[in-house]
Amino acid sequence: MNKLLKIKPEWFLRLSLGAVYLYTSVDIFRHPTGWYWAIRPLPQVLQNIINGIGIDNYLKAQATGELIIALALLTWFLPKAIAGIAGLLVGLQMFSILVLVGISLETFRDIGLLGGGLALFILSLREENRQ
């Protein structure tokens, strides 16, 4: 139990958020049509962008961004500030989804991801201030 208490809480956030983003990015690349449900009606400006580039290309761009976030979270040797930025990006993405799509049976879990991402970001700011 003492060994568990020595682990910094940021690692639980990094591993869990990184696993979520790694899973979704790989699954979007492997099964893009399985994610069509996630593209809901958005404000017209955003919908026009998605329609212009095509849903598959949009999903590939989304998956690429999520893979970068996953690698930033899971790569232990990168500066902690990188993980903090990734946490901020997670928070911003989830906030955008909740504002633009709303809370539904599929999005209610995004609230936890929003909190985890922002918590990681705040932890990274505290770490920067200690140095």
Secondary structure by P-SEA (a helix, b strand, c coil): ccccccccaaaaaaaaaaaaaaaaaaaaaacccccccccccccaaaaaaaaaacaaaaaaaaaaaaaaaaaaaacccccaaaaaaaaaaaaaaaaaaaaaccccccccaaaaaaaaaaaaaaaaaaaaaac
